Amino acid sequence: MEAPRALLFDVFGTCVDWYGSVTRALAGALGRQPEDAGVAALALAWRQAYFDGMAEVRAGRRPWRRVDEIHAEALDRLLPEHGFALPDAAARARLNRCWHALDPWPDSVEGLRRLRHRHILAILS
């Protein structure tokens, strides 16, 4: 059997720590600790809102829109539902961008670097 020429990875949970990254961003924006149960619940609800929002788009109940828009709408709804607030739209927009800067797992960068010498790599989400 021939060795694979290309390797594909799912980014969320495999290459990056989305949960830790998002809870740290939420905690920083809200003046809380990442271990705060309310912050943890909000992070999980925010991620679930992405799946729910995409399901609405795939089913044709909502028009196509960018993931950033799904996250922003969810954040606007979830903050008050979880008892939190941010001072203004700019603060919410800054927080929403946390999904663009997720921290890699400690071994991800080195592992991918080593694999790329023998394989074509693609990171998917």
Backbone as CSV, one residue per row, in Angstrom:
resi,resn,N_x,N_y,N_z,CA_x,CA_y,CA_z,C_x,C_y,C_z
1,MET,0.841,-1.178,0.000,0.000,0.000,0.000,0.885,1.240,0.000
2,GLU,0.504,2.180,-0.825,1.259,3.428,-0.935,0.934,4.345,0.257
3,ALA,1.942,5.020,0.776,1.738,5.964,1.883,0.881,7.133,1.410
4,PRO,0.047,7.672,2.277,-0.788,8.803,1.868,0.062,10.023,1.507
5,ARG,-0.351,10.724,0.456,0.364,11.935,0.034,-0.155,13.162,0.750
6,ALA,-1.424,13.125,1.157,-2.036,14.289,1.806,-2.724,13.853,3.092
7,LEU,-2.681,14.727,4.076,-3.348,14.500,5.352,-4.265,15.689,5.620
8,LEU,-5.487,15.411,6.019,-6.452,16.465,6.329,-6.829,16.353,7.800
9,PHE,-6.931,17.510,8.458,-7.251,17.545,9.876,-8.432,18.475,10.120
10,ASP,-9.286,18.067,11.027,-10.328,18.961,11.514,-9.673,19.866,12.549
11,VAL,-9.825,21.171,12.392,-9.096,22.105,13.242,-9.645,22.169,14.662
12,PHE,-10.966,22.209,14.805,-11.550,22.389,16.140,-11.389,21.136,16.973
13,GLY,-10.697,21.262,18.087,-10.483,20.151,18.993,-9.279,19.305,18.634
14,THR,-8.896,19.262,17.347,-7.773,18.443,16.916,-6.482,19.235,16.924
15,CYS,-6.493,20.393,16.297,-5.282,21.210,16.178,-5.286,22.400,17.132
16,VAL,-6.456,22.889,17.482,-6.547,24.047,18.378,-7.444,23.732,19.568
17,ASP,-7.189,24.434,20.623,-7.986,24.334,21.850,-9.056,25.425,21.802
18,TRP,-10.142,25.170,21.064,-11.175,26.199,20.922,-11.780,26.548,22.284
19,TYR,-12.042,25.538,23.097,-12.713,25.795,24.373,-11.864,26.654,25.302
20,GLY,-10.609,26.295,25.479,-9.729,27.092,26.336,-9.538,28.493,25.801
21,SER,-9.365,28.602,24.485,-9.173,29.918,23.864,-10.389,30.808,24.054
22,VAL,-11.570,30.258,23.817,-12.800,31.054,23.922,-13.109,31.390,25.374
23,THR,-12.923,30.455,26.294,-13.191,30.786,27.701,-12.226,31.850,28.205
24,ARG,-10.977,31.804,27.777,-10.037,32.853,28.187,-10.435,34.209,27.597
25,ALA,-10.863,34.230,26.346,-11.300,35.488,25.726,-12.549,36.032,26.420
26,LEU,-13.500,35.157,26.694,-14.713,35.588,27.399,-14.370,36.122,28.785
27,ALA,-13.546,35.383,29.502,-13.175,35.803,30.855,-12.501,37.168,30.829
28,GLY,-11.590,37.377,29.898,-10.906,38.662,29.800,-11.870,39.793,29.489
29,ALA,-12.772,39.562,28.563,-13.720,40.605,28.163,-14.726,40.908,29.267
30,LEU,-15.056,39.890,30.059,-16.090,40.044,31.088,-15.529,40.309,32.477
31,GLY,-14.212,40.354,32.602,-13.595,40.590,33.907,-13.799,39.435,34.871
32,ARG,-13.774,38.235,34.362,-13.953,37.023,35.166,-12.746,36.123,35.025
33,GLN,-12.776,35.010,35.724,-11.742,33.990,35.600,-12.213,32.942,34.594
34,PRO,-11.297,32.358,33.820,-11.709,31.332,32.853,-12.414,30.136,33.496
35,GLU,-12.134,29.890,34.769,-12.736,28.758,35.459,-14.150,29.061,35.955
36,ASP,-14.600,30.301,35.848,-15.935,30.705,36.290,-16.983,29.848,35.572
37,ALA,-17.902,29.258,36.331,-18.918,28.375,35.744,-19.786,29.107,34.729
38,GLY,-20.081,30.371,34.963,-20.885,31.139,34.014,-20.162,31.359,32.702
39,VAL,-18.864,31.590,32.777,-18.048,31.758,31.564,-18.005,30.441,30.798
40,ALA,-17.812,29.348,31.511,-17.768,28.032,30.870,-19.087,27.722,30.170
41,ALA,-20.193,27.988,30.845,-21.506,27.735,30.247,-21.726,28.598,29.010
42,LEU,-21.302,29.851,29.074,-21.442,30.743,27.933,-20.600,30.258,26.751
43,ALA,-19.388,29.804,27.007,-18.530,29.295,25.928,-19.187,28.102,25.237
44,LEU,-19.705,27.178,26.014,-20.349,26.000,25.428,-21.616,26.379,24.664
45,ALA,-22.396,27.289,25.206,-23.619,27.737,24.524,-23.279,28.462,23.225
46,TRP,-22.210,29.249,23.243,-21.796,29.985,22.046,-21.382,29.023,20.947
47,ARG,-20.651,27.980,21.298,-20.259,26.981,20.302,-21.484,26.250,19.773
48,GLN,-22.410,25.881,20.652,-23.619,25.191,20.225,-24.446,26.078,19.295
49,ALA,-24.450,27.373,19.558,-25.199,28.313,18.717,-24.660,28.311,17.290
50,TYR,-23.374,28.075,17.120,-22.813,27.944,15.776,-23.459,26.761,15.055
51,PHE,-23.510,25.608,15.723,-24.110,24.421,15.101,-25.583,24.666,14.782
52,ASP,-26.284,25.278,15.713,-27.705,25.570,15.497,-27.897,26.547,14.340
53,GLY,-27.066,27.577,14.286,-27.152,28.562,13.214,-26.856,27.954,11.854
54,MET,-25.851,27.099,11.792,-25.523,26.444,10.530,-26.628,25.481,10.108
55,ALA,-27.262,24.813,11.058,-28.376,23.915,10.734,-29.517,24.695,10.094
56,GLU,-29.771,25.901,10.587,-30.815,26.755,10.014,-30.476,27.141,8.572
57,VAL,-29.220,27.440,8.328,-28.781,27.800,6.975,-28.889,26.581,6.052
58,ARG,-28.381,25.444,6.498,-28.416,24.237,5.661,-29.845,23.811,5.338
59,ALA,-30.768,24.024,6.278,-32.170,23.645,6.069,-32.921,24.657,5.213
60,GLY,-32.291,25.789,4.906,-32.930,26.807,4.086,-33.852,27.738,4.856
61,ARG,-33.857,27.643,6.170,-34.693,28.530,6.985,-34.060,29.903,7.186
62,ARG,-32.753,29.981,6.969,-32.018,31.249,7.030,-31.152,31.342,5.794
63,PRO,-30.926,32.551,5.287,-30.041,32.677,4.120,-28.593,32.420,4.527
64,TRP,-27.774,32.113,3.512,-26.351,31.919,3.756,-25.789,33.173,4.399
65,ARG,-24.929,32.989,5.364,-24.221,34.108,5.976,-22.905,33.599,6.532
66,ARG,-22.015,34.540,6.778,-20.687,34.191,7.271,-20.766,33.661,8.702
67,VAL,-19.822,32.813,9.035,-19.760,32.257,10.384,-19.623,33.382,11.411
68,ASP,-18.876,34.431,11.068,-18.734,35.563,11.989,-20.097,36.163,12.333
69,GLU,-21.000,36.203,11.362,-22.335,36.741,11.615,-23.128,35.824,12.541
70,ILE,-23.009,34.522,12.329,-23.684,33.565,13.210,-23.167,33.718,14.634
71,HIS,-21.847,33.794,14.782,-21.262,33.974,16.117,-21.705,35.289,16.747
72,ALA,-21.721,36.372,15.975,-22.095,37.690,16.517,-23.553,37.708,16.968
73,GLU,-24.442,37.174,16.147,-25.860,37.118,16.538,-26.034,36.309,17.815
74,ALA,-25.345,35.184,17.874,-25.442,34.333,19.054,-24.904,35.046,20.288
75,LEU,-23.773,35.722,20.150,-23.191,36.434,21.284,-24.142,37.500,21.802
76,ASP,-24.745,38.261,20.892,-25.701,39.296,21.299,-26.871,38.702,22.083
77,ARG,-27.296,37.516,21.707,-28.412,36.849,22.389,-27.966,36.183,23.693
78,LEU,-26.798,35.557,23.661,-26.358,34.745,24.799,-25.834,35.554,25.978
79,LEU,-25.193,36.689,25.713,-24.661,37.484,26.836,-25.741,37.784,27.876
80,PRO,-26.858,38.408,27.510,-27.873,38.676,28.536,-28.522,37.406,29.086
81,GLU,-28.665,36.382,28.252,-29.240,35.121,28.741,-28.392,34.526,29.856
82,HIS,-27.100,34.775,29.818,-26.179,34.230,30.822,-25.817,35.260,31.890
83,GLY,-26.503,36.403,31.869,-26.291,37.403,32.902,-25.072,38.278,32.711
84,PHE,-24.580,38.390,31.482,-23.401,39.193,31.202,-23.745,40.334,30.261
85,ALA,-22.877,41.325,30.240,-23.024,42.452,29.315,-21.635,42.964,28.954
86,LEU,-21.563,43.536,27.777,-20.359,44.244,27.347,-20.763,45.678,27.073
87,PRO,-19.821,46.623,27.188,-20.190,48.043,27.147,-20.773,48.533,25.822
88,ASP,-20.353,47.932,24.701,-20.831,48.455,23.419,-20.591,47.442,22.308
89,ALA,-21.060,47.796,21.118,-20.922,46.917,19.953,-19.459,46.665,19.607
90,ALA,-18.607,47.649,19.800,-17.187,47.472,19.492,-16.569,46.398,20.387
91,ALA,-16.935,46.372,21.648,-16.421,45.357,22.568,-16.918,43.971,22.164
92,ARG,-18.167,43.885,21.752,-18.700,42.602,21.289,-17.994,42.155,20.001
93,ALA,-17.724,43.089,19.105,-17.034,42.751,17.858,-15.618,42.255,18.141
94,ARG,-14.919,42.901,19.074,-13.561,42.452,19.446,-13.621,41.038,20.008
95,LEU,-14.579,40.792,20.894,-14.707,39.468,21.489,-15.050,38.432,20.417
96,ASN,-15.918,38.771,19.507,-16.320,37.835,18.460,-15.133,37.371,17.620
97,ARG,-14.123,38.218,17.480,-12.938,37.857,16.699,-12.064,36.816,17.395
98,CYS,-12.392,36.464,18.640,-11.580,35.454,19.329,-11.570,34.132,18.569
99,TRP,-12.604,33.882,17.782,-12.669,32.650,16.989,-11.610,32.628,15.888
100,HIS,-10.995,33.776,15.593,-9.965,33.855,14.561,-8.565,33.640,15.132
101,ALA,-8.436,33.551,16.436,-7.114,33.446,17.072,-7.123,32.367,18.151
102,LEU,-7.504,31.170,17.758,-7.560,30.066,18.712,-6.165,29.508,18.947
103,ASP,-5.858,29.253,20.200,-4.530,28.733,20.560,-4.392,27.274,20.136
104,PRO,-3.246,26.921,19.566,-3.030,25.512,19.207,-2.769,24.684,20.463
105,TRP,-3.026,23.393,20.347,-2.600,22.488,21.406,-1.078,22.537,21.465
106,PRO,-0.489,22.256,22.634,0.973,22.396,22.769,1.798,21.636,21.722
107,ASP,1.307,20.504,21.240,2.089,19.719,20.286,1.656,19.902,18.831
108,SER,0.630,20.693,18.577,0.095,20.823,17.216,1.083,21.447,16.232
109,VAL,1.669,22.544,16.594,2.550,23.252,15.661,3.733,22.378,15.275
110,GLU,4.393,21.813,16.256,5.552,20.960,15.964,5.129,19.712,15.187
111,GLY,4.032,19.114,15.561,3.560,17.930,14.848,3.240,18.218,13.396
112,LEU,2.554,19.310,13.131,2.230,19.675,11.750,3.494,20.038,10.971
113,ARG,4.400,20.723,11.634,5.671,21.076,10.983,6.404,19.820,10.541
114,ARG,6.439,18.815,11.391,7.143,17.579,11.056,6.424,16.812,9.946
115,LEU,5.111,16.794,9.970,4.343,16.074,8.957,4.434,16.719,7.573
116,ARG,4.567,18.032,7.535,4.529,18.725,6.241,5.735,18.411,5.364
117,HIS,6.784,17.864,5.944,7.963,17.516,5.138,7.698,16.302,4.240
118,ARG,6.730,15.473,4.610,6.446,14.259,3.827,5.037,14.235,3.240
119,HIS,4.195,15.193,3.629,2.792,15.153,3.208,2.286,16.549,2.871
120,ILE,1.282,16.583,2.032,0.512,17.799,1.819,-0.478,17.867,2.988
121,LEU,-0.558,19.008,3.648,-1.444,19.145,4.795,-2.565,20.113,4.469
122,ALA,-3.738,19.818,4.991,-4.871,20.742,4.890,-5.608,20.702,6.214
123,ILE,-5.857,21.888,6.761,-6.570,22.000,8.014,-7.979,22.491,7.693
124,LEU,-8.974,21.746,8.084,-10.372,22.058,7.786,-11.116,22.409,9.063
125,SER,-12.282,23.000,8.888,-13.154,23.206,10.055,-14.560,22.810,9.682
